[in-house]
Amino acid sequence: MSVSTMAVVPIVISLTLTTLLGNAIAFATGALYGLSALGTKGDAISYARIQQQKQQADEEKLTDTLEGEL
């Protein structure tokens, strides 16, 4: 039985405010748990800084290689 079916069955059996609130709380808990499992997204400044450091390291390797060939 899928999760959506499990959430619909209690509402169909008894459509009350309590049933709707209970399902809403369960849904919100599942949504928050799913978001926490995904983790946080890194900020753009840190990502740009890491990319710049990688680019500088690549340029230094290329320069060292070219100097070695001369």
C-alpha positions in Angstrom: 0.0 0.0 0.0 1.5 3.3 -1.0 1.9 6.3 1.4 -0.7 8.4 -0.4 -3.3 5.6 -0.1 -2.5 5.3 3.6 -3.2 9.0 4.0 -6.5 9.0 2.1 -8.1 6.0 3.8 -8.6 7.7 7.2 -10.0 10.8 5.5 -12.5 8.8 3.5 -13.6 6.8 6.6 -14.2 9.8 8.7 -13.9 13.4 7.3 -13.4 15.4 10.5 -11.1 18.3 11.5 -9.2 16.0 13.8 -8.5 13.5 11.0 -7.4 16.3 8.7 -5.1 17.8 11.4 -3.7 14.4 12.3 -2.8 13.7 8.6 -1.4 17.2 8.2 0.9 16.7 11.1 2.1 13.4 9.8 2.6 14.9 6.3 4.6 17.9 7.8 6.7 15.6 9.8 7.5 13.5 6.8 8.3 16.6 4.7 10.6 18.0 7.3 12.4 14.6 7.8 12.9 14.4 4.0 14.3 17.9 3.8 16.7 17.2 6.7 17.8 14.0 4.9 18.7 16.1 1.8 21.0 18.3 3.9 21.8 22.0 3.5 22.9 23.6 0.3 26.2 25.3 0.3 26.3 29.0 -0.2 27.4 30.5 -3.5 30.4 32.4 -2.1 32.0 29.3 -0.6 31.4 27.4 -3.9 32.9 30.2 -6.0 35.9 30.4 -3.6 36.5 26.6 -4.0 36.2 26.8 -7.8 38.7 29.7 -7.9 41.2 27.7 -5.8 40.8 24.7 -8.1 41.3 27.0 -11.2 44.5 28.5 -9.7 45.9 25.1 -8.9 45.2 23.9 -12.4 46.9 27.0 -13.8 50.0 26.4 -11.6 50.2 22.8 -12.8 50.0 23.9 -16.4 52.7 26.5 -15.8 55.0 23.9 -14.1 54.4 21.5 -17.0 55.2 24.2 -19.6 58.4 25.3 -17.8 59.5 21.7 -17.5 59.3 21.3 -21.3 61.5 24.3 -22.1 
